[in-house]
Amino acid sequence: MTLREKIIELHKRGASVETISQMVGVSSLLVTHVIHKCDDPEFYEASDK
């Protein structure tokens, strides 16, 4: 499981940005960025190419 997948999974389970940040060991800014990308499917798909 990639870091991005882990962040998205925790987000889907209802964890807060701060909680995810502490659990995964990355900044809350990065967590917020990943979550916003996952909430915007068009942008998310484009970033995978």
C-alpha positions in Angstrom: 0.0 0.0 0.0 1.4 3.4 -1.0 1.5 6.4 1.3 -1.2 8.0 -0.8 -3.5 4.9 -0.5 -2.9 4.8 3.2 -3.9 8.5 3.6 -7.0 8.0 1.5 -8.1 4.9 3.4 -7.7 6.7 6.7 -9.6 9.7 5.3 -12.5 7.4 4.2 -12.7 5.9 7.7 -13.2 9.4 9.0 -9.8 10.2 10.6 -9.0 13.9 10.9 -6.1 15.4 8.9 -4.1 15.9 12.2 -4.6 12.2 13.1 -3.6 10.9 9.7 -0.6 13.2 9.7 0.6 11.7 13.0 -0.2 8.1 12.1 1.5 8.2 8.7 4.4 10.6 9.7 3.9 13.3 7.1 2.9 17.0 7.4 -0.8 17.9 7.7 -0.3 20.0 4.6 0.6 16.9 2.5 -2.3 15.0 4.0 -4.7 17.9 3.0 -3.2 17.9 -0.5 -3.7 14.2 -1.0 -7.3 14.3 0.4 -8.2 17.2 -2.0 -6.8 15.3 -4.9 -8.9 12.2 -4.0 -12.0 14.3 -3.7 -11.5 15.5 -7.2 -11.5 12.4 -9.4 -10.6 14.2 -12.7 -7.5 15.7 -11.2 -6.7 12.4 -9.4 -6.8 10.4 -12.6 -4.8 13.0 -14.5 -2.1 12.8 -11.9 -1.7 9.1 -12.3 -0.7 9.4 -16.0 
